[in-house]
Structures are given as C-alpha cells and as structure tokens.
Amino acid sequence: MSNKLWGGRFKKDIDKDFFEFQKSIGFDHRLAEYDLYHSLIHIRVLRKAKILSSGEFQELDKALRGILREVKSGKFKFDPQAEDIHTDIQNRIEKKTKAAKKLHTLRSRNDQIVFDEKCYCYREAVSIKNLLSKLLDSLITLINKYKGFFMVGYTHTRRAQIVLFKDYLGAFYTMFVQDGERIVNFLKRLKIFIGAGALAGTSLEGKYYQEAVKEVFGASPLAKKIMPPINSLESVSDRDFVIEFLSIISLIQLHLSRLASDFILYGGEEFSFFELPESFCTGSSLLPHKKNPDFLELVRGLTGKVYSNLVSVLVMMKGLPLTYNRDMQLNKESLFSSVDTIKEELKIMSKFMPKIKLSRTKINQILEDESLYATEIAQFLVYKGVPFKEAHHVVGKLISYSQRKKLKIKDMPNELIKSFHSKLNQKELIKIMTPEYVVSSRKSTSRKFSTPKL
C-alpha cells in the first residue's frame, strides 16, 4: 500500500480490502498528462504567491516535466499500488525532491480531477471531430462513385419511392454533419476551471492562475479554455460536461448503428443492393459459404454499451448533494469506454464505406415495380386540377387493379387507363414512370454535398 495524500486524523490503517475497492489508479492513470499540467500550473501560482522559492520551483518543474516526457513517450508505467493518479505523481515527485512536500499546498484532488477530466474531454472531442470529418470524406467518396445511381427508398420497411443513391447516403451524411456541429458547440462552451480548492476556493489570487496558464500552454487553443472558477462549489461538483459529451457520443453511435443496420439488410442475399467489402467481414466455422457482416453487427451491438455508459452517469449524478461526492469517481470508466468505442468505430467505418459496391442490376430490377411511381402519378393528376384526395384514391385503385390482374400499367390500353380517370393517358404515364423523371420532378430538397469545416 503506497503513501496517501491524507490520513493525519486517522488512528487506524485503512482496511486492505476497502483500499483495493476504492482506489481508482487502474483507470484514472489515463489522466496523468492532464494532472501533470495541473501541477505545472499550480507550482507557478505557488511561486507567484511566494510559497515556493525559486529553487524549489525549479526542482518541482524539472521533476514534473520529466514525468510528462515519460507520459507523452508512452514509457510511463503507473504504480498499481497507488490510490489514484494524483497520489502516484505525488509519490514520484517525493522521490526526486524534498520540495514535493509543498506541491499539494492549497489545492484539492476535487479540483484536480474535474480539471483533468475536462482537459481529457476537450482533447478527445477534438479527436472525434477529426474522425467525423474523415468519415464525411469517405461518404462523399462513395456518393461521387455512384453519381446518378438510383436507389429504393423505404418507409415501414416497405418500398416507398425512388431516390438517388446520393440522397439515400446523404441522409447519413447529414446526421454525421449534425454530430460534428454538436461536437464543435461542445468545444466552444467547455470551460476548464482551476483553483476551486476542495469546494470554496483558496487564498491564491485568480490572476496568478491566468498568468501561469499562459506560461505552461502559451497561446494554444487549450490555454484559452482554462480559467479561475466562476463558482468554486459548482466547479468541483460539475459533471454536466461528461453527460453532454456522452450524449453527443450516444447520438453518433445511434447514427452509426442505423447505418450498420441498413447495410446489413441491403448487403444480404434477400436484397443484394450492396456488396460488402470482404476485409470487414468474417466467415463461419461450420458453413463454408458464409460472409458475415461482423463489423456492422458489432457496431450495432455496441450501441447498448454506449447508451448504458450515458445512463450510468445520469443515474449516478441525479441525487448528489453539493459539492463533491466520491460517487463521481465512477463516471470515468463510462467516459473512457464510450470515447474508446466511438473512436475505433469511426476509424474503421471511414475505411469501410468507400469499399462498398452497389449492384445496378439488382436495384434496376426493383425499379420495375410500378407501385414506386404511384405518388408521381397522383401528382400528375393534381397538376391537372384533380383534388389530391381524389387523385390518391384513383391511383390506389389503378395500382390495385394492376397487381390483381398481373398487368403492367405501361401495357394497359389507353381506354382502360382512362377508365380510372379521364385525365390519365398511357403516353404521359409511360413518360412519368421512369426513375429519371421521378427524381427530376422533386424541387424541395438540395442535393449538394461537401464536407464542412468542423
């Protein structure tokens, strides 16, 4: 059991089982870089407040930067016996300099952890934003690959209308654009506070923190986010930013899952609209012919995990009294889990999408279904002055007759067509009942796609 940052008022040692139960080093070691930044800022504040001498500051700065280099190079190995990452770093510094005894002056882990988590969320939100941009680029690649290609649009999983493939894929594109905009807005609103102490602030000047942040980060985008707390009690008790970030990740996951479901369905033999790339599929240990869409199924399956991470934090926070409570320790694993999951999925999906192949032959067979043109026939009657309710009824009867008699509308004699309504005629119906006409008749939607700057 390693040294702790507390214990002076206790007469008995902590129970060993309880110590193992309550320690968080096994997961919060991931925050080491940000905790070191907090310390680098803090020692500068202590120097400005004349609590640290110039020599003590130099020793602490050197020791902290040495550990930071280890973290950034991937050589840092956390001590599994430490209580948490804050304690681990403190213990390491104590081995390097006596000045370490002053390192924790006038600060609290309550302040450190919310600082660390906010920095983590900022960095990971930027990473997810960039991955979303790559996914959008991959969707554009697939859209451009099949320009002018038609697709069947469904409602209630039943054939509805003919659409362009780029409009179909553009629906997912639009979802991910909106996800990117949510990330951008999250980054704009995120404020990273430092100096709250345990809950009520400290005697250290707020201006010292602002000066110290500039010394550590310079003019980096992250530096502009870090500031003294607006309300110190709110600062240490706030995990809204975690919930908001997990909410955005959950929406991205939702959209990935819907895309996966579509491609699983349309890539199967019953539809055969798409051919899925083999490098993202697996086979069966028994059935030699199988080509299973495992990547897409795992994306869909992981949705429950991502949602549960969000719900877990929501439930954890719902009744906590001000200010900090140890319950809050438990949000980290949910946060890390969802971030890791969504990043892996976005990375792989960006490679997966451009390799999709569409079957023009199979889709063209479906486009022969004349019921897909029913809405356009009704629209034709409307522009001839027929009330829509009447036009709807007429076309419904025409489609029903065609299907019942197994007679294509295009093959019906003109007299028979006119028997359904005097303003219908075979020549104009043949013109209407083509994918090209159907798509060109729609004016209310934009079909331009370009990757926005997120």
Rosetta blueprint (number, residue, H / E / L):
1 M L
2 S L
3 N L
4 K L
5 L L
6 W L
7 G L
8 G L
9 R L
10 F L
11 K L
12 K L
13 D L
14 I L
15 D L
16 K H
17 D H
18 F H
19 F H
20 E H
21 F H
22 Q H
23 K L
24 S L
25 I H
26 G H
27 F H
28 D H
29 H H
30 R H
31 L H
32 A H
33 E H
34 Y H
35 D H
36 L H
37 Y H
38 H H
39 S H
40 L H
41 I H
42 H H
43 I H
44 R H
45 V H
46 L H
47 R H
48 K H
49 A L
50 K L
51 I L
52 L L
53 S L
54 S H
55 G H
56 E H
57 F H
58 Q H
59 E H
60 L H
61 D H
62 K H
63 A H
64 L H
65 R H
66 G H
67 I H
68 L H
69 R H
70 E H
71 V H
72 K H
73 S H
74 G L
75 K L
76 F L
77 K L
78 F L
79 D L
80 P L
81 Q L
82 A L
83 E L
84 D L
85 I H
86 H H
87 T H
88 D H
89 I H
90 Q H
91 N H
92 R H
93 I H
94 E H
95 K L
96 K L
97 T L
98 K H
99 A H
100 A H
101 K H
102 K H
103 L L
104 H L
105 T L
106 L L
107 R L
108 S L
109 R H
110 N H
111 D H
112 Q H
113 I H
114 V H
115 F H
116 D H
117 E H
118 K H
119 C H
120 Y H
121 C H
122 Y H
123 R H
124 E H
125 A H
126 V H
127 S H
128 I H
129 K H
130 N H
131 L H
132 L H
133 S H
134 K H
135 L H
136 L H
137 D H
138 S H
139 L H
140 I H
141 T H
142 L H
143 I H
144 N H
145 K H
146 Y L
147 K L
148 G L
149 F L
150 F E
151 M E
152 V E
153 G E
154 Y E
155 T E
156 H L
157 T L
158 R E
159 R E
160 A E
161 Q E
162 I E
163 V E
164 L E
165 F H
166 K H
167 D H
168 Y H
169 L H
170 G H
171 A H
172 F H
173 Y H
174 T H
175 M H
176 F H
177 V H
178 Q H
179 D H
180 G H
181 E H
182 R H
183 I H
184 V H
185 N H
186 F H
187 L H
188 K H
189 R H
190 L L
191 K L
192 I E
193 F E
194 I L
195 G L
196 A L
197 G L
198 A L
199 L L
200 A L
201 G L
202 T L
203 S L
204 L L
205 E L
206 G H
207 K H
208 Y H
209 Y H
210 Q H
211 E H
212 A H
213 V H
214 K H
215 E H
216 V H
217 F H
218 G L
219 A L
220 S L
221 P L
222 L L
223 A H
224 K H
225 K H
226 I E
227 M E
228 P L
229 P L
230 I L
231 N L
232 S H
233 L H
234 E H
235 S H
236 V H
237 S H
238 D L
239 R L
240 D H
241 F H
242 V H
243 I H
244 E H
245 F H
246 L H
247 S H
248 I H
249 I H
250 S H
251 L H
252 I H
253 Q H
254 L H
255 H H
256 L H
257 S H
258 R H
259 L H
260 A H
261 S H
262 D H
263 F H
264 I H
265 L H
266 Y H
267 G L
268 G L
269 E L
270 E L
271 F L
272 S L
273 F L
274 F E
275 E E
276 L L
277 P L
278 E H
279 S H
280 F H
281 C L
282 T E
283 G L
284 S L
285 S L
286 L L
287 L L
288 P L
289 H L
290 K L
291 K L
292 N E
293 P L
294 D H
295 F H
296 L H
297 E H
298 L H
299 V H
300 R H
301 G H
302 L H
303 T H
304 G H
305 K H
306 V H
307 Y H
308 S H
309 N H
310 L H
311 V H
312 S H
313 V H
314 L H
315 V H
316 M H
317 M H
318 K L
319 G L
320 L L
321 P L
322 L L
323 T L
324 Y L
325 N L
326 R H
327 D H
328 M H
329 Q H
330 L H
331 N H
332 K H
333 E H
334 S H
335 L H
336 F H
337 S H
338 S H
339 V H
340 D H
341 T H
342 I H
343 K H
344 E H
345 E H
346 L H
347 K H
348 I H
349 M H
350 S H
351 K H
352 F H
353 M H
354 P H
355 K H
356 I L
357 K E
358 L E
359 S L
360 R H
361 T H
362 K H
363 I H
364 N H
365 Q H
366 I H
367 L L
368 E L
369 D L
370 E H
371 S H
372 L H
373 Y H
374 A H
375 T H
376 E H
377 I H
378 A H
379 Q H
380 F H
381 L H
382 V H
383 Y H
384 K L
385 G L
386 V L
387 P L
388 F H
389 K H
390 E H
391 A H
392 H H
393 H H
394 V H
395 V H
396 G H
397 K H
398 L H
399 I H
400 S H
401 Y H
402 S H
403 Q H
404 R H
405 K H
406 K L
407 L L
408 K L
409 I H
410 K H
411 D H
412 M L
413 P L
414 N H
415 E H
416 L H
417 I H
418 K H
419 S L
420 F L
421 H L
422 S L
423 K L
424 L L
425 N L
426 Q H
427 K H
428 E H
429 L H
430 I H
431 K H
432 I H
433 M L
434 T L
435 P H
436 E H
437 Y H
438 V H
439 V H
440 S H
441 S L
442 R L
443 K L
444 S L
445 T L
446 S L
447 R L
448 K L
449 F L
450 S L
451 T L
452 P L
453 K L
454 L L
